[in-house]
Amino acid sequence: MLFGKCTLVYCDGAGVQLGARLLGYHLPPRMTGADWIEPLCAACAAEGITLYLLGSRHGVAARTMEILQRRHPGLRIEGAQHGYLADPTVCTAAISAVNAAHPQILLVGMGTPIQERWIAAHRDELEAPVVWGVGALFDFVAGIQPRGPRWMLDNGLEWLYRLCSDPRRLWQRYLVGNPLFILRVLRQKMS
């Protein structure tokens, strides 16, 4: 099971909230990496907690590191690397770099479900006490991918904004994946 070893799984999508409601469950409010990154960095800077950024395209994690360190003086980000790790040699080198840096928190931003699968496959090799899947967080912080207007974020429509801003990449996730997910939830409710 993909989430079998997870200490904490949180809801960052409106679809999951809807699915839970349809099944009679109540979830805490939706929380996304883009919403919590600034308070996390402020706390890490204040407490001396170290981070490492792994994910996104070449240069994006490094740019994110520079932006976050500028916004949060004293923030220690021990390294940043892209998340293109399909080549076993590149993957092994990335894990070695993370472990050599000894971060207390490793943020992995490869997008869902790639990052979850990568974390599950390599968690035992990673020495960071906390490994956290953060989706498109680095793209948001670096200004590569814009976030929707606040009214869309607050009303469960971030998916629609993201679909409109990047339809070639996200059409299948939202136009096929979301309806399939809701269909599975309804099937579970009826059984």
Secondary structure, 3 states (H helix, E strand, C coil): CCCCCCCCCCCCCHHHHHHHHHCCCCCCCCCCHHHHHHHHHHHHHHHCCEEEEEECCCCHHHHHHHHHHHHCCCCEEEEEECCCCCCHHHHHHHHHHHHHHCCCEEEEECCCCHHHHHHHHHHHHCCCCEEEECCCHHHHHCCCCCCCCHHHHHCCCHHHHHHHHCHHHHHHHHHHHHHHHHHHHHHHHHC
